[in-house]
C-alpha cells in the first residue's frame, strides 16, 4: 500500500509512520517530492493497519496497490524513476541515451575500434558481451574473463560507460568490477537467483523482456531486483516470439507506453534483436523514440560480415552515424535529447551542456 502524507508533515511525523509500519511487519520505502511525501509499504494487507494509519492526522490517505508487482508499480512511485548509468547519463528523463557496440567481444582490436567508432557517431554507452548465451552449444560463447578485461580497457581508453551481460549469480561480483551496467538477458529474465544477486549488487541493471513473457511477468521479474533494495532498474523491450517468421522476433513497441502507464521504471528498446535484420533497425529505432522509449540498444560492428555473432542485425559505423543524426532531429521535435558522449567536442556537442530537465540521481 501507499501512504500519502499531508502537506507540511514533519520528519518526526514521517519517521513515526514508518516505525509503525515496520512494527506491523511491513517493508517501507520513502519517496519525498517537492509537494508530497509518499511512503510505500510492502507486506500482507491488514485491515487493522489501514484503519490505524488513516486515523493519523498527518496521513492524507492510504492507497492499496492492486498490481501483483508492488515496488515497480505507478501506485508505489507515481513519478518516473531516473537511473544514472555513469558520467551523467540518465535513463527516464529528457535524455534518450544510446547504447551501441558489437554483440560480442571478439578481441581487443575489434572492441576498441568499435568503441571509438560508436562514440564518434554519438553513442553514450558501449555494449559488448563477454559471456554469450547461445542456442547452440557449438556457437561462439564469448571470451569470458578476457572479454571483461577488454571491456574494462575500452572503458578506460575510450571513456564510455560499459553495459555487459551476466549469466550466473556467482559471476555478478566479477562482472560488476568491469562494467557500469549489468545486463540480464531475455533467457535469464526469470532466473530468480540471478535477479536477487544483481539486486543485492546495487548496480544499475538492464532487464530484458523474456522471449515469450507478458508485460506483467516482465515487471514481476523487475520486482525481484527492487525487492533487494535496488531501484536502479532499466527495462528493455527486445521483441517476443510469435508465429511471424519475417523477422527474428516481433518487436512489441506497444509495450513502451503500456509499461510507462503501469510502472515508474524507464524502458528502452532493442531494435536489433527485435528484428534480426539491419535494414529494419533504423525505422524501428525511430519508431521506438516516437513511442516514448527512454533509450536504445543497437548492435554495431566494424565489419558485420565478419562478426562471430549477430552480424545480420548489426549496423556498420556509417549507418549507425546516419541513424543517430536522424534520431537527434526526432528527439528535438519531441522535446527530448540524444545526449552527447562524455568528452565529445565540436559542433555536434555544442560545448558545455546544461543538465537534462529533471536531473538524474543514483537511486
ZISUL-V805730 format. One record per residue. N is the residue number from 1. PHI is phi in radians with two decimals (* if undefined). D_CENTER is the distance of its C-alpha to the mean C-alpha in whole Angstrom. Layout:
# ZISUL-V805730
n | phi | d_center
N | PHI | D_CENTER
N | PHI | D_CENTER
This chain:
# ZISUL-V805730
n | phi | d_center
1 | * | 25
2 | -2.09 | 24
3 | -1.87 | 27
4 | -1.66 | 28
5 | -1.42 | 30
6 | -1.21 | 33
7 | -0.99 | 32
8 | 1.57 | 34
9 | -1.08 | 34
10 | -1.47 | 34
11 | -1.07 | 32
12 | -1.12 | 35
13 | -1.05 | 34
14 | -1.10 | 31
15 | -1.15 | 31
16 | -1.14 | 34
17 | -1.14 | 32
18 | -1.13 | 29
19 | -1.13 | 32
20 | -1.09 | 34
21 | -1.07 | 30
22 | -1.15 | 30
23 | -1.16 | 34
24 | -1.61 | 33
25 | 1.63 | 31
26 | -1.58 | 27
27 | -1.53 | 24
28 | -2.03 | 24
29 | -2.48 | 21
30 | -1.72 | 22
31 | -2.24 | 20
32 | -1.91 | 23
33 | -1.75 | 23
34 | -1.18 | 25
35 | -1.90 | 27
36 | -2.29 | 26
37 | -2.01 | 26
38 | -2.14 | 24
39 | -1.98 | 24
40 | -1.56 | 22
41 | -2.22 | 24
42 | -1.96 | 23
43 | 2.88 | 26
44 | -1.23 | 29
45 | -1.14 | 30
46 | -2.31 | 34
47 | -1.05 | 36
48 | -1.11 | 38
49 | -1.12 | 35
50 | -1.02 | 34
51 | -1.13 | 37
52 | -1.20 | 38
53 | -1.25 | 35
54 | -1.14 | 36
55 | -1.39 | 39
56 | -1.27 | 38
57 | -1.15 | 39
58 | -1.42 | 36
59 | -1.72 | 33
60 | -1.40 | 33
61 | -2.85 | 32
62 | -2.07 | 30
63 | -2.04 | 27
64 | -1.18 | 27
65 | -1.63 | 23
66 | -1.56 | 24
67 | -1.25 | 21
68 | -1.14 | 21
69 | -1.56 | 17
70 | -1.74 | 18
71 | -1.18 | 16
72 | -1.49 | 13
73 | -1.42 | 16
74 | -1.19 | 17
75 | -1.09 | 20
76 | -1.22 | 19
77 | -2.41 | 17
78 | -1.07 | 18
79 | -1.55 | 16
80 | -1.07 | 13
81 | -1.39 | 11
82 | -1.96 | 10
83 | -2.02 | 8
84 | -1.49 | 10
85 | -1.80 | 9
86 | 1.84 | 13
87 | 0.99 | 16
88 | 1.35 | 15
89 | -1.44 | 12
90 | -2.18 | 10
91 | -1.81 | 7
92 | 1.96 | 9
93 | -1.96 | 12
94 | -1.31 | 15
95 | -1.29 | 13
96 | -2.18 | 11
97 | -1.16 | 10
98 | -2.03 | 11
99 | -1.72 | 10
100 | -2.51 | 14
101 | 2.64 | 16
102 | -1.29 | 18
103 | -1.01 | 17
104 | -2.27 | 19
105 | -1.36 | 21
106 | -1.79 | 25
107 | 3.01 | 26
108 | -1.13 | 26
109 | -1.09 | 28
110 | -1.07 | 26
111 | -1.26 | 22
112 | -1.11 | 24
113 | -1.10 | 25
114 | -1.09 | 22
115 | -1.08 | 20
116 | -1.13 | 23
117 | -1.20 | 23
118 | -1.24 | 19
119 | -1.17 | 20
120 | -1.07 | 23
121 | -1.42 | 22
122 | 2.13 | 19
123 | -1.20 | 16
124 | -1.87 | 14
125 | -2.44 | 12
126 | -1.85 | 14
127 | -1.92 | 13
128 | -3.13 | 16
129 | -1.64 | 16
130 | -1.58 | 19
131 | -2.03 | 19
132 | -2.06 | 19
133 | -1.38 | 20
134 | -1.98 | 22
135 | -1.08 | 24
136 | -1.70 | 27
137 | -1.20 | 28
138 | -1.64 | 30
139 | -1.39 | 27
140 | -1.00 | 26
141 | -1.78 | 24
142 | 1.70 | 23
143 | -1.66 | 24
144 | 1.00 | 23
145 | -1.09 | 24
146 | -1.12 | 25
147 | -1.10 | 22
148 | -1.12 | 20
149 | -1.04 | 23
150 | -1.19 | 23
151 | -1.07 | 19
152 | -1.12 | 20
153 | -1.10 | 23
154 | -1.10 | 21
155 | -1.04 | 19
156 | -1.24 | 22
157 | -1.35 | 24
158 | -1.71 | 22
159 | 1.54 | 20
160 | -1.87 | 16
161 | -1.06 | 14
162 | -2.00 | 13
163 | -2.03 | 10
164 | -2.64 | 12
165 | -1.47 | 12
166 | -2.06 | 14
167 | -1.85 | 17
168 | -2.19 | 19
169 | -0.94 | 19
170 | -1.24 | 22
171 | -1.69 | 20
172 | -1.04 | 17
173 | -1.09 | 19
174 | -1.10 | 20
175 | -1.09 | 17
176 | -1.09 | 16
177 | -1.25 | 19
178 | -1.97 | 18
179 | -2.24 | 14
180 | -1.82 | 12
181 | -2.35 | 9
182 | -1.53 | 9
183 | -1.76 | 8
184 | -1.86 | 10
185 | -1.34 | 12
186 | -1.01 | 13
187 | -1.20 | 16
188 | -1.91 | 15
189 | -1.00 | 13
190 | -1.97 | 16
191 | -1.49 | 17
192 | -1.12 | 18
193 | -1.05 | 19
194 | -1.16 | 16
195 | -1.05 | 14
196 | -1.12 | 16
197 | -1.22 | 17
198 | -1.19 | 13
199 | -1.12 | 13
200 | -1.20 | 16
201 | -1.15 | 15
202 | 1.35 | 14
203 | -1.35 | 11
204 | -1.03 | 8
205 | -2.19 | 6
206 | -1.70 | 4
207 | -1.84 | 6
208 | -1.41 | 8
209 | -1.26 | 11
210 | -1.14 | 14
211 | -1.02 | 17
212 | -2.42 | 19
213 | -1.48 | 17
214 | -1.32 | 17
215 | -1.10 | 15
216 | -1.09 | 17
217 | -1.13 | 16
218 | -1.09 | 13
219 | -1.20 | 12
220 | -1.18 | 15
221 | -1.11 | 13
222 | -1.06 | 10
223 | -1.04 | 14
224 | -1.06 | 15
225 | -1.25 | 12
226 | -1.08 | 13
227 | -1.06 | 16
228 | -1.47 | 17
229 | 1.60 | 16
230 | -1.79 | 12
231 | -1.72 | 11
232 | -1.61 | 8
233 | -2.00 | 5
234 | -2.04 | 2
235 | -1.48 | 4
236 | -2.33 | 6
237 | -1.41 | 10
238 | -2.28 | 12
239 | 1.61 | 15
240 | -2.12 | 17
241 | -1.48 | 21
242 | -2.28 | 24
243 | -1.35 | 27
244 | -1.29 | 27
245 | -1.97 | 28
246 | -1.19 | 27
247 | -2.22 | 24
248 | -1.06 | 22
249 | -2.37 | 20
250 | -1.80 | 20
251 | -1.32 | 17
252 | -1.60 | 16
253 | -1.22 | 16
254 | -1.14 | 17
255 | -1.11 | 14
256 | -1.09 | 12
257 | -1.16 | 15
258 | -1.12 | 16
259 | -1.10 | 12
260 | -1.13 | 13
261 | -1.31 | 16
262 | -1.64 | 16
263 | -2.32 | 13
264 | -1.57 | 12
265 | -1.32 | 8
266 | -1.16 | 6
267 | -2.31 | 6
268 | -2.02 | 6
269 | -2.26 | 9
270 | -1.94 | 11
271 | -1.31 | 15
272 | -1.23 | 16
273 | -1.24 | 16
274 | -1.14 | 16
275 | -2.02 | 20
276 | 1.36 | 21
277 | -2.35 | 23
278 | -1.07 | 23
279 | -1.16 | 25
280 | -1.54 | 22
281 | -1.13 | 19
282 | -1.04 | 20
283 | -1.10 | 21
284 | -1.32 | 18
285 | -1.16 | 16
286 | -1.11 | 18
287 | -1.13 | 18
288 | -1.11 | 15
289 | -1.11 | 15
290 | -1.11 | 18
291 | -1.36 | 16
292 | 1.85 | 14
293 | -1.04 | 11
294 | -1.63 | 9
295 | 2.93 | 8
296 | -2.37 | 10
297 | -2.14 | 10
298 | -2.25 | 14
299 | -1.48 | 16
300 | -2.35 | 19
301 | -2.32 | 22
302 | -0.99 | 25
303 | -2.46 | 27
304 | -0.94 | 26
305 | -1.14 | 29
306 | -1.81 | 29
307 | -1.11 | 26
308 | -1.38 | 26
309 | -2.72 | 23
310 | 1.01 | 22
311 | -1.11 | 24
312 | -1.15 | 25
313 | -1.87 | 21
314 | -1.62 | 21
315 | -1.41 | 22
316 | -1.32 | 24
317 | -0.98 | 24
318 | -1.16 | 26
319 | -1.15 | 24
320 | -1.14 | 21
321 | -1.07 | 23
322 | -1.13 | 24
323 | -1.13 | 21
324 | -1.07 | 19
325 | -1.07 | 23
326 | -1.09 | 23
327 | -1.15 | 19
328 | -1.07 | 20
329 | -1.12 | 23
330 | -1.15 | 21
331 | -1.05 | 19
332 | -1.08 | 22
333 | -1.10 | 23
334 | -1.62 | 21
335 | 1.34 | 21
336 | -2.17 | 18
337 | -2.58 | 17
338 | -1.58 | 16
339 | -1.19 | 16
340 | -1.37 | 18
341 | -1.14 | 18
342 | -1.01 | 19
343 | 1.41 | 23
344 | -1.19 | 23
345 | -2.34 | 27
346 | 1.72 | 29
347 | -1.01 | 29
348 | -1.15 | 26
349 | -1.33 | 24
350 | 1.23 | 27
351 | 1.25 | 27
352 | -1.21 | 26
353 | -1.86 | 23
354 | -1.28 | 23
355 | -1.03 | 20
356 | -1.11 | 18
357 | -0.94 | 19
358 | 1.64 | 17
359 | 1.09 | 17
360 | -2.64 | 14
361 | -2.14 | 14
362 | -1.26 | 13
363 | -1.69 | 13
